[in-house]
Amino acid sequence: MKKTLILLLSIAITGAVYSCKDNRNEQKSITKEVQFTKEGELTLKKAKNDSVVATLDIEIADDEYQTQTGLMYRKSMPNNQGMLFIFENEQPRSFYMKNTAFPLDIIYIDSDKKIVSIQKGAKPMDPTSLPSEGPAQYVLEVNAGLSYTWGLEKGDIVAWHVDN
């Protein structure tokens, strides 16, 4: 009886180890650093006078995997780059910095492409929720401090085009 119990327990443990093996391999492939891929160009303008304050090369996150991963597993990003998240609808949004190794400014943008709010200096690796102050359909992530350097404010305008 004891031998049968030990045999069954061994089989169960072996099965559990092999079933978890695939999950660990999937996670390893997700956590390797992702390289920037330019997919378009974005311009930030002051609402008051329509003057351009910055132009960025952007990578676009527009599907579930890309929006969930964002800039995770990257070590840094040049100041002339950003990631633009595109959602199907406008609603209150919330981002966090889990698995993101460098600080960011998170810029929430409404369906009219106007800045709704900015979460400045989001801390690396912090799982705290960072909500928008209103409904947003787009979110732009840039290096921390850039929104201050550019003088961005609520109501400023964002425009972009996607490379073909």
C-alpha positions in Angstrom: 0.0 0.0 0.0 2.8 2.4 1.0 4.7 1.6 -2.3 1.5 2.3 -4.3 1.0 5.6 -2.6 4.6 6.7 -3.2 4.4 5.6 -6.9 1.2 7.7 -7.4 2.7 10.7 -5.6 5.8 10.4 -7.8 3.6 10.3 -10.9 1.6 13.3 -9.8 4.7 15.4 -9.0 6.3 14.4 -12.3 3.2 15.5 -14.2 3.0 18.8 -12.4 6.7 19.5 -13.1 6.3 18.8 -16.8 3.0 20.8 -17.1 4.7 23.8 -15.5 7.7 23.6 -17.7 5.9 25.1 -20.7 4.7 28.0 -18.7 8.2 28.8 -17.5 9.5 28.7 -21.1 6.8 31.1 -22.2 7.6 33.5 -19.4 11.3 33.4 -20.3 10.5 34.4 -23.9 8.4 37.3 -22.7 11.0 38.7 -20.3 13.8 39.1 -22.8 14.5 42.7 -23.7 12.4 44.0 -26.6 14.0 46.3 -29.2 12.4 49.5 -30.4 10.7 49.4 -33.7 9.8 52.7 -35.3 6.3 52.6 -36.5 5.5 56.2 -36.9 6.1 59.8 -35.9 4.3 61.9 -33.2 4.2 65.6 -32.7 3.3 67.5 -29.5 1.9 71.0 -29.8 0.9 73.7 -27.4 -2.8 74.4 -27.5 -2.3 78.2 -27.1 -0.3 78.9 -30.2 -0.1 75.5 -32.1 3.7 75.6 -31.7 5.6 72.3 -31.9 7.3 71.4 -28.6 8.6 67.9 -29.6 8.6 65.3 -32.4 9.2 61.7 -31.5 9.7 58.4 -33.3 7.0 56.1 -31.9 6.4 52.4 -31.4 2.7 51.6 -31.4 0.9 49.2 -29.0 -2.5 48.4 -30.4 -3.3 44.8 -29.5 -3.8 43.1 -26.2 -0.2 41.6 -25.9 1.5 44.9 -26.8 -0.7 47.0 -24.5 -0.1 44.6 -21.6 3.7 44.5 -22.2 4.3 48.1 -23.1 7.9 49.1 -22.3 8.4 46.3 -19.8 11.7 44.4 -20.1 13.5 47.3 -21.6 16.5 49.0 -19.9 16.1 52.5 -21.4 14.7 54.5 -24.2 16.3 57.5 -26.0 14.6 60.9 -25.5 13.5 61.1 -29.1 11.4 57.9 -28.8 8.1 57.0 -27.2 5.4 54.3 -27.1 1.9 55.2 -28.2 -0.9 53.0 -26.9 -4.0 53.0 -29.1 -7.3 51.7 -27.7 -10.6 51.1 -29.4 -12.6 53.4 -27.2 -12.3 56.4 -24.8 -12.6 55.6 -21.1 -10.8 56.2 -17.9 -7.4 54.5 -18.1 -4.8 53.4 -15.6 -1.2 52.3 -16.2 1.4 50.9 -13.8 5.2 50.4 -14.0 5.5 46.7 -13.1 8.6 45.3 -14.8 9.5 48.7 -16.3 13.1 49.4 -15.4 13.2 53.2 -16.1 11.0 56.1 -15.0 8.4 57.4 -17.4 5.9 60.3 -17.9 2.6 58.7 -18.8 0.5 61.1 -21.0 -3.3 60.4 -21.3 -4.9 61.6 -24.5 -8.6 61.8 -25.4 -10.3 60.9 -28.6 -9.8 64.5 -29.9 -6.1 64.0 -29.4 -5.9 66.5 -26.5 -3.9 65.8 -23.4 -6.3 64.8 -20.5 -3.6 64.4 -17.8 0.0 63.5 -17.2 1.4 61.1 -14.6 4.9 62.6 -14.2 7.9 60.6 -13.0 6.3 57.2 -12.7 8.7 55.1 -10.6 10.4 52.0 -12.1 9.1 48.6 -11.1 6.2 50.1 -9.1 2.9 48.2 -9.4 0.8 51.2 -8.1 -2.0 52.2 -10.4 -1.6 55.5 -12.1 -5.0 56.6 -13.4 -6.0 59.2 -15.9 -7.9 62.3 -14.7 -10.5 61.7 -17.4 -11.5 59.4 -20.3 -8.6 58.6 -22.7 -8.3 56.7 -25.9 -4.6 57.0 -26.3 -1.6 56.9 -23.9 1.9 58.1 -24.7 4.9 56.9 -22.6 8.1 59.0 -22.7 11.1 59.3 -20.5 10.4 60.9 -17.1 10.9 64.6 -17.1 10.3 65.2 -20.7 6.7 66.5 -20.2 8.1 69.1 -17.8 11.0 70.0 -20.2 8.5 70.5 -23.1 6.1 72.4 -20.9 3.2 70.1 -21.6 -0.2 70.8 -20.1 -3.7 69.5 -20.1 -5.3 70.5 -23.4 -2.1 70.5 -25.5 -2.4 68.7 -28.8 -0.9 65.4 -30.1 -0.8 64.3 -33.7 0.9 61.3 -35.3 1.2 59.4 -38.5 2.0 55.7 -38.9 4.7 54.6 -41.3 3.5 52.3 -44.1 
